[in-house]
Amino acid sequence: MNAADLGLPVDVPSTALFTDQYELTMLQAALRAGTADRRSVFEVFTRRLPEGRRYGVLAGVGRVLDAVENFRFDPAVLGFLRERGIVDEPTLRWLAGYRFSGDIWGYPEGEVYFPGSPVLRVEGSFAECVLLETVILSILNHDSAIAAAASRMSAAAGGRRLIEMGARRTHELAAVASSRAAYVGGFDSTSDLAAGFRYGIPTVGTSAHAFTLLHDSERDAFRAQVDSLGRGTTLLVDTYDVAEAVRTAVEIAGPELGAVRIDSGDLLLVAHRVRQQLDELGARDTRIVVTSDLDEYAIASLAAAPVDAYGVGTQLVTGSGHPTCSMVYKLVARAASADPKAPLVPVAKKSLGGKASVGGRKWAARRRDADGVAEAEVIGTGPVPDALAADQLLVELVKGGEVVAREPLEAARARHIAARGALPMSAIQLSRGEPVLPTEYV
């Protein structure tokens, strides 16, 4: 599904102003200097993973493709730039006809990455590539952070279902992007209807404590919900007394009661008690859903509990302590002149403090052992070794300005599960550690 075609109220007419002013002032200066048309290569990568994380998860690629397509300087945008005096008239005339006409290669969405991995490579003239820096980083840094947290939670859940329910804990537009990224990272559903409508993610939800408090008794509330939503609904049982609520829930819905939700207390202890009570009441198929400020560590601590699903909000949509991936967008090669045949020259800034980068247009491959388990992220700028030719990671996303690799969200989700499964088993450990694969430059 192409979100740009839906015409939702959350859409914007153009992504061109999702940028920093210096992108436009650089463009103006390059146009005046005659260097704007030099063929250039920009790459997106991170120098390090968040502390303690063992792998990263690339998410937001599909949203990047939509953003590139919608990067247009319409009359209203141009009028704003003119009124503020941000760029001069020659630059405004150039922007009026802006259409990205270059090529974009990258890791496919859902793939894992490591320090130095060139997860996106943007090629074209300096002028058309430099303008995309901020919007690309904005999307990839946010979505990949959420997907990485989701992946860790998914691994900790061990196959139990995960519900994304963080819309009320973040910006309304970030909530939709977070739902999408969480789904890529392994979550099964979302409470956010905009995410369901926009991206086809399964949606779930029944009632909150307010619904119980509205009624004269918990029994009245449960009866109203079952009458409306059926016996397969999920009843929230921790408003007053959990044991009494479970008894009442089964009396009203019978053994066909779909699920009960626990949102407070000692979840491990309460879940065991509720499971025992449900079984004694004959509701052996009734599932238990737990919520209440969960993160990957809390989910892992409940591995021995009789829990069927987890609902996660705040910690998920904030990246579980790491709300960004610190990705950067760097010029790594450029032509010596505007001549289309001019060879590319590797470039990189010299910097101290861990901010150095490696010049040159790169390829990336994942070397595997005899059992098919990944053992290294290999990055190079020259010819790809024959032994790695079949294991290259970058795929063509945009060719000559046209998107060529749009795919269903399900494909990115399935790809992530496969990519994570091909890593060494230590990748899913929650204890602090170094990246599970070394990065090798050749």
C-alpha positions in Angstrom: 0.0 0.0 0.0 1.3 3.4 -0.9 0.4 5.8 1.9 0.9 8.8 -0.4 -2.3 7.7 -2.3 -4.6 7.5 0.7 -5.2 11.2 1.2 -5.3 10.9 5.0 -5.5 14.1 7.1 -2.1 13.2 8.5 -0.5 13.5 5.1 1.3 16.6 4.1 1.3 18.2 0.7 5.1 18.0 0.5 8.0 16.6 2.5 10.3 19.3 1.1 10.3 21.4 4.4 11.1 18.3 6.6 14.7 19.5 6.3 17.2 21.8 7.9 17.9 25.2 6.5 21.5 24.6 5.8 20.6 22.0 3.2 19.1 24.8 1.1 21.9 27.3 1.8 24.5 24.7 0.8 22.5 24.2 -2.4 22.5 27.9 -3.1 26.3 28.2 -2.6 27.0 25.1 -4.7 24.8 26.5 -7.5 26.7 29.7 -7.5 30.1 27.9 -7.3 29.3 25.6 -10.2 29.7 22.5 -8.1 26.0 21.6 -7.6 26.0 19.2 -10.6 28.9 17.1 -9.5 28.0 13.4 -9.3 28.0 12.5 -5.6 27.4 9.5 -3.4 26.0 9.8 0.1 25.7 7.0 2.6 23.7 6.4 5.7 25.3 4.5 8.5 25.9 4.5 12.3 29.3 4.6 13.9 28.1 2.6 16.9 25.1 0.7 18.2 23.3 2.1 21.3 25.1 1.0 24.4 24.6 -2.7 25.1 22.7 -3.5 21.9 24.0 -6.4 19.8 22.4 -5.6 16.5 20.3 -2.9 14.8 17.1 -3.3 12.8 16.5 -1.2 9.7 13.0 0.2 9.5 11.3 3.0 7.7 12.6 2.3 4.2 9.1 2.3 2.7 8.4 5.6 4.4 11.7 7.0 2.9 10.5 6.0 -0.6 7.3 7.8 0.0 9.1 10.9 1.3 11.4 11.0 -1.7 8.5 10.8 -4.1 6.7 13.7 -2.2 9.8 15.9 -2.0 8.4 18.8 -4.1 8.7 22.5 -3.8 5.1 23.6 -4.5 4.1 27.3 -4.8 3.2 27.6 -1.1 6.6 26.2 0.0 8.5 28.4 -2.5 6.5 31.4 -1.2 7.6 30.7 2.3 11.2 30.4 1.3 11.0 33.7 -0.6 9.2 35.5 2.2 11.8 34.5 4.7 14.7 35.2 2.4 16.2 31.8 3.0 17.5 31.4 -0.5 17.9 33.6 -3.6 15.8 33.7 -6.7 18.0 31.5 -8.9 17.9 28.9 -6.2 14.1 29.2 -5.9 13.8 28.7 -9.7 16.0 25.6 -9.4 13.9 24.2 -6.5 10.6 24.8 -8.4 11.6 22.0 -10.8 13.1 19.7 -8.2 12.6 16.0 -8.8 15.0 13.4 -7.5 16.4 11.7 -10.6 19.2 9.7 -9.0 19.5 6.2 -7.7 19.1 4.8 -4.2 20.4 1.5 -2.9 20.0 0.1 0.5 19.5 -2.7 2.9 16.0 -4.0 2.5 13.6 -3.1 5.3 13.7 -5.5 8.2 17.3 -6.4 7.7 19.7 -6.2 10.6 22.8 -3.9 10.6 26.0 -3.2 12.5 28.4 -0.3 13.0 29.5 1.0 9.6 26.8 -0.8 7.6 25.9 1.4 4.6 22.2 0.9 5.1 21.3 3.5 2.4 23.3 4.8 -0.5 22.0 7.9 -2.4 23.6 8.7 -5.7 23.0 11.7 -8.1 24.1 15.3 -8.3 25.2 16.9 -5.1 22.3 19.3 -5.4 19.5 16.7 -5.6 21.1 14.4 -3.0 22.0 16.9 -0.3 18.4 18.1 0.1 17.3 14.6 1.2 19.6 14.3 4.2 17.3 15.5 7.0 14.1 13.7 6.0 15.9 10.4 5.4 17.7 10.6 8.8 14.5 11.7 10.5 12.6 8.6 9.3 15.4 6.0 9.6 16.6 7.1 13.0 13.1 7.0 14.5 11.7 3.9 12.9 14.9 1.8 13.3 15.0 2.7 17.0 11.5 1.5 17.5 12.0 -1.6 15.4 15.2 -2.5 17.4 13.2 -2.3 20.7 10.4 -4.3 19.2 12.8 -7.0 18.0 14.3 -7.3 21.5 10.8 -7.6 23.0 9.7 -10.1 20.3 12.7 -12.3 21.1 12.0 -12.0 24.8 8.3 -12.9 24.3 9.4 -16.3 22.8 6.5 -16.6 20.4 3.8 -15.1 22.6 1.7 -12.4 20.9 2.7 -8.7 21.3 0.3 -5.7 21.0 1.7 -2.2 20.3 -0.3 0.3 22.4 1.8 3.4 22.7 -0.1 5.9 20.7 -1.0 8.0 23.8 2.7 8.2 24.8 4.1 9.9 21.7 3.2 12.5 19.0 0.2 11.5 17.0 2.1 11.1 13.7 5.0 9.4 15.4 2.5 6.9 16.9 1.6 5.7 13.4 5.2 5.4 12.3 5.9 3.6 15.6 3.2 1.1 15.0 4.6 0.3 11.6 8.1 -0.1 12.9 7.0 -2.3 15.7 5.2 -4.5 13.3 8.4 -4.9 11.3 10.3 -5.7 14.5 7.9 -8.6 15.4 4.8 -7.2 17.0 1.5 -8.7 16.0 -1.0 -5.9 16.2 -1.6 -2.3 17.3 -4.3 -0.4 19.1 -3.8 2.6 16.8 -6.5 2.7 14.1 -4.6 5.1 11.9 -1.8 2.6 11.7 -4.3 -0.1 10.8 -5.9 2.0 8.1 -2.7 3.4 6.7 -0.6 0.2 6.7 -3.0 -2.7 7.1 -1.6 -3.7 10.5 -4.1 -5.8 12.5 -5.8 -3.7 15.2 -7.1 -4.8 18.6 -8.8 -3.2 21.7 -11.8 -3.6 24.0 -12.1 -1.5 27.1 -10.3 0.5 29.8 -10.9 1.0 33.5 -13.1 4.0 32.7 -15.7 1.7 31.2 -15.8 -0.4 34.4 -16.0 2.8 36.6 -18.8 4.2 34.4 -21.1 1.4 35.5 -22.8 0.9 38.9 -20.9 -2.4 39.4 -18.2 -4.5 37.7 -20.8 -7.1 36.9 -22.9 -4.5 35.0 -19.8 -3.4 33.1 -18.8 -6.9 32.1 -22.4 -7.7 31.1 -22.5 -4.6 28.9 -19.2 -5.5 27.2 -20.1 -9.2 26.6 -23.5 -8.2 25.3 -21.9 -5.8 22.8 -18.7 -7.6 21.8 -19.5 -11.2 22.5 -18.1 -13.9 24.8 -14.8 -13.9 23.0 -14.0 -10.4 24.2 -11.2 -9.4 26.7 -12.3 -8.3 30.1 -10.1 -6.0 32.2 -10.1 -7.6 35.7 -7.9 -5.4 37.9 -10.1 -2.4 38.6 -11.1 -3.6 42.0 -10.5 -7.2 43.2 -8.9 -9.5 40.7 -10.1 -12.8 42.0 -13.7 -11.5 42.3 -13.5 -10.0 38.8 -12.3 -13.2 37.3 -15.1 -15.1 39.0 -17.7 -12.6 37.7 -16.2 -12.6 34.2 -16.6 -16.4 33.8 -20.0 -16.3 35.3 -21.1 -13.8 32.7 -19.2 -15.0 29.6 -18.9 -18.6 30.5 -15.9 -20.8 29.5 -15.9 -19.2 26.1 -14.5 -16.0 27.6 -11.8 -14.9 25.2 -9.3 -13.3 27.5 -8.7 -11.4 30.7 -6.3 -8.4 30.9 -4.2 -7.6 34.0 -2.8 -4.1 34.1 -1.3 -3.7 37.6 0.3 -5.5 40.5 2.9 -8.3 40.7 2.2 -9.6 37.2 4.1 -12.9 37.7 2.2 -13.7 40.9 -1.2 -12.5 39.7 -0.9 -14.3 36.3 -0.3 -17.6 38.1 -3.3 -17.1 40.4 -5.5 -16.0 37.6 -4.5 -19.0 35.4 -5.3 -21.4 38.3 -8.6 -19.7 39.0 -9.6 -19.8 35.3 -8.8 -23.4 35.0 -10.8 -24.2 38.2 -13.8 -22.4 36.8 -13.6 -24.4 33.5 -12.3 -21.5 31.4 -9.2 -23.4 30.4 -9.0 -21.7 26.9 -9.4 -18.2 28.2 -6.1 -16.3 27.5 -4.3 -14.0 29.8 -3.0 -10.6 28.5 -0.7 -8.5 30.6 0.1 -4.8 30.3 1.5 -2.1 32.7 4.8 -0.4 31.6 6.4 -3.5 30.1 9.8 -3.5 28.4 12.0 -6.4 27.1 13.3 -7.1 30.6 9.9 -7.3 32.1 8.7 -9.5 29.3 11.7 -11.8 29.8 10.9 -12.0 33.6 7.5 -13.3 32.7 8.7 -16.2 30.6 7.7 -18.7 33.2 4.3 -17.1 33.8 1.1 -18.4 32.1 0.8 -15.3 29.9 -0.5 -15.5 26.4 0.1 -11.9 25.2 1.8 -8.7 26.2 0.7 -5.1 25.5 3.5 -2.6 25.4 3.3 1.2 25.2 5.7 3.7 26.5 8.9 1.7 26.4 8.3 0.6 22.8 7.5 4.0 21.3 10.6 5.5 23.0 13.0 2.9 21.8 13.2 1.3 25.3 15.8 3.9 26.4 17.3 4.5 23.0 15.0 6.8 20.9 17.5 7.2 18.1 20.1 5.2 16.3 22.5 8.0 15.7 22.6 7.4 12.0 24.4 9.9 9.8 24.2 10.9 6.1 27.7 11.5 4.8 29.2 12.3 1.4 31.6 9.5 0.7 32.5 10.1 -3.0 32.1 12.9 -5.6 33.2 13.6 -9.1 36.1 16.0 -9.7 33.8 18.0 -12.1 30.3 18.2 -13.4 31.3 16.1 -16.4 29.1 12.9 -16.2 32.1 10.8 -17.2 34.3 12.3 -14.4 35.5 9.5 -12.1 34.4 9.4 -8.5 36.9 10.5 -5.8 36.5 9.0 -2.3 36.1 11.7 0.3 35.9 11.7 4.1 36.3 14.2 6.9 39.2 13.8 9.3 37.9 13.9 12.8 38.7 13.0 16.3 36.4 11.8 19.0 35.0 8.8 17.2 33.4 10.8 14.4 35.7 9.7 11.6 34.2 8.0 8.5 35.5 5.9 5.7 35.4 7.3 2.2 34.4 5.6 -1.0 31.3 4.1 -2.6 30.7 0.9 -0.6 29.2 -2.5 -0.9 28.3 -4.8 2.0 27.9 -8.5 2.5 27.3 -10.8 5.4 29.7 -13.7 5.6 28.3 -17.0 6.9 29.8 -20.1 8.4 29.3 -23.6 7.1 26.0 -23.9 9.0 24.6 -20.6 7.5 25.1 -18.6 10.7 26.3 -15.0 10.1 29.9 -14.4 11.3 30.9 -11.0 10.0 29.6 -7.9 8.3 32.0 -7.3 5.4 32.2 -3.8 3.8 34.4 -2.8 0.9 34.9 -0.2 -1.8 36.6 -2.3 -4.5 35.4 -5.4 -6.4 33.2 -7.7 -4.4 35.1 -11.0 -3.7 33.6 -14.0 -5.5 33.0 -15.8 -2.2 30.7 -12.9 -1.1 28.9 -12.1 -4.4 25.8 -14.1 -3.4 25.6 -12.5 0.1 25.5 -8.9 -0.8 23.1 -6.8 1.3 22.3 -3.7 -0.7 19.3 -3.8 -3.2 18.2 -1.2 -5.7 15.3 0.9 -4.3 15.2 3.8 -6.7 16.4 3.9 -10.3 16.6 7.1 -12.2 14.2 8.7 -9.8 11.6 6.0 -10.0 10.8 3.7 -7.0 11.5 0.1 -8.0 11.3 -1.8 -4.7 8.1 -1.0 -2.9 6.8 -4.1 -1.1 4.1 -5.1 1.4 4.9 -4.5 5.1 4.6 -8.3 5.7 7.7 -8.8 3.5 9.8 -6.6 5.8 8.4 -8.3 8.9 9.2 -11.8 7.6 12.6 -10.6 6.4 13.5 -9.4 9.9 12.5 -12.6 11.6 14.7 -14.5 9.1 17.6 -12.1 9.4 17.5 -12.2 13.2 17.3 -16.0 13.1 20.5 -16.2 11.1 22.5 -14.4 13.7 24.5 -16.2 16.4 22.2 -17.2 19.3 23.9 -14.6 21.6 22.2 -11.9 19.5 19.0 -12.2 21.5 20.6 -12.0 24.9 19.4 -9.0 26.9 22.6 -8.7 28.9 24.9 -5.9 27.8 27.4 -6.8 25.1 29.2 -5.8 22.0 27.7 -6.1 18.5 27.2 -9.8 17.8 29.0 -9.5 14.4 32.3 -7.7 13.8 32.5 -5.2 11.0 35.4 -6.0 8.6 36.6 -3.5 6.0 38.3 -4.9 2.8 
